[in-house]
């Protein structure tokens, strides 16, 4: 994005998050994904707690030192959690200045965790990464191929990209989802946010070496009543 587009996105994004009740105090961010039962987004945070726990357990089981990049880290809560994994260094990036400054404050004592403001397509990094995470952020990139190719270029050999907390759609579903999203933004008085949200299709994954570490449509998840709606996609370097 051009700098002016980034500024416009941040302005609209913060406006929307305020209206949705998604701007948190520093004390609240430090506790995420834990929120009180009475919280308006309690059920959503339960989903994110389970998805982040699955990811963290998976990475812990590698039993190796890792450099991790989180793209679109927002207030940094997940980067903070990832930094608790033994022998890791974590970098969180976002173009959202306000939330990134909050991340720096809240997790300033996590010495193996740092934050950089900007888009990874234009940022420079001293090292490459073993793991790159997109958590509820891939939908804010217009070109799936462009951002994934950029991420792959930042991976070490045998590195992995993990996409969690985002939908992928069939062609038919994509059209309906776009209509729902546009209607939602209009209802929130944030219709200008519409051009910044993208509904990536499941067939976008075909050209990459990928597999699903969690698939909500898998028979076992249907049988056992696992209702978490988002797939967990792993793309290999």
N, C-alpha and C positions, 0 to 999 in steps of 0.2 A: 504494500500500500504506500501511497505518497504520504508525506508527513501530515498534510491537511486532512487526508482521509482517516489517518490514525487518530488525530485529534477529534474529529467528528464522531468516530466510533466510540472513543472513550467517553465523550460527553453523553451520547445516547445510551451507552451501556450502563453508566453510573445512574443516569436518570431512571432507566428501567429497573435496575436492581433496587434502587430506593423505593420505587412503587411496589415492587414485589416483596419487600421486606428481607432483602438479601444482603444488606450492608450490615456488617457485624462490628461490634466493639473489639478492641485488641484482646480483651479477656475471653470473649466468645470465640474468636479465631483460634486462640491457643487450645481450646477444648474440642474443636471440630475434629472428626465428624459427630461428636457427641453434642446433642442439643436436648433441652427439656422436652418431656412428653407433650407439653402444652404448646410447643413451638409450631408456628403455622406450616413449616416445611419439615416437620418431624419425620414423616414417612419417606420423603425424598432423601433425607440424611441417613435414614436406615439403609436404603439402597446403596448409597455411596460408602457407608461404613463397611458393608459386606463386600463391595467391589474393590475397595482399597485394601481390605484385609486379605482378600484372595491374591491381589497383586503382591503385597508385601510378603506374604507367606511363600509365594512362588519365588521371589527374588532371594529371600533368606535361604531357601533350600538349595540355591546354587553354591552356597558355602565358598564364596570367592569375593575378593575385593572388586568393587564396581564403581564406575563413574556414571552418574545418572543425570539426564537432562529432562526437566518437565517443561513442556511447551504450553503456554497459556496458563500459568500457575495461579493467576489471580492473587488472592490474599495469602497464598503460600501454605495453606494448611496441609496439603498432600506432600509438598516438598519437605515440610517439617517432619511428617511421619516417615517418609522415605529415608530421611537422614538418621533415623534411629536404627537402621539396619547396620550391623557391624561392618566395618571396613568399607564404607561408602563415602563418596563425595557427591553432593547434589547441587545442581544449578537449576534455578527456576527462572523462566523468562516470561515476560508479558509486555504488551505495549501500553497497558493500563497503569499510568503513573501512580494514581491514588492508592490502588490496592497493592501495588508492588512496594510502595513506601511502607504500607502497613505490614507487609510480609517481612521486610527488613527489620522493623521494630520488634515484632512479635517473636521472631526466630533468631534474634541477634546473638543469642547464646549458643545456638547450634553451630559450632565452629566449622563443621564439615558441610555447611549449607550456605550458599550464596545466591544472590539474585541479580539478574541483569535486565535492564529495560530495553525493549526493542523486539523486532521481528527476526526470527532465526535466519530468514532469507537474506538479511543484511548485516546481522551481528557477526563478529569474529570471535572465535574461541581459541584458547591456547592449546586445548587438547580435544581429541575426539571422545566418544562416549560408548559405553557398553550397553546402555539402555536409554531409550528415549520414550517418554510417556506423554500421551495426549489424553487428558482426563476432562471430558466435557468441553473440549476446545476445538476438535477437528472441524466442527460445523461452522466455525468462523473464518475458515480459509476457503476462498472461492474455487481454487483449483486443487483437487485432491492429489493429482499426479505431481504438481509442482511442489507441494509441501512435503509429500512423502519422499520424492527424489532428493529434496534438500536434506531431509532427516537421514536418509540412507547415506548421503555423502558425509554426514557427521558421525557415522557409526564406525566403531572398530570392527575388524573381521570377527564374524560370529556374533555381532551385536544384534539387538532386537528392538523393534518398535512395538509399544503396547498402546492400544486404543481402547479406552474404557469410558463408560457413562455417555455414550453417543449412539444414536440410531444410525443404521444403514437401511436403505429402502429399495424395494423393487421399483421398476419404472412406474407402475400404476400407483403404488403407495406414495411415491415421491410427489406426484401431482396433488394428491389429496393432502399430504402433509404440508406442502407449500401453502395451500389455501387455508389450512388451520392456523399456521404460523402467522400469515398475513392478517387474518381475522383477530388473532390474539394481540398482536402488536397494535392494531387499530383500537381494540377495546381498552388497551392500557394507555392510549394517547401517545404511543411511541411508534407510529407507523413509519417514520424515517429509519427505524432500525432494520426494517425488512431487507434492504439491499445488502446487509452485512451478515445475513444468516443463510447457510447453504445446506441443502438436503442431499448428501452424497449417497449414491446408489451402491448396492451390494456388489454389482458387477465391476465396480471400480477396483475391487481387490484382486480380480482375476490375474492381472499381469504381474503380481507380486507373489513371492514365496510366503504364504500365510497359512495360518490355521486358527481355529476358534478354541480358545482355552475355556470359554464359557459361551454356550449357545442357548438362548432362552427358548428356541424352538426345538431343541433336542428332546427326543421322546422321554428320556429319563427325567428331565426337568419338568416336563408336563405331568408325568406320572406322580412325581414326588411333590408337586405343587410349588416348585420354586418359581416365584412370580417376578424376580428381578428382570426388568424389561430390556436391558442393554446387553449386547454381545461384548465379549472381551476378545479382541483380535490381536494376534501376534504376527508381525511381519519380520522376516529374517533379512539380514543384510545381503 
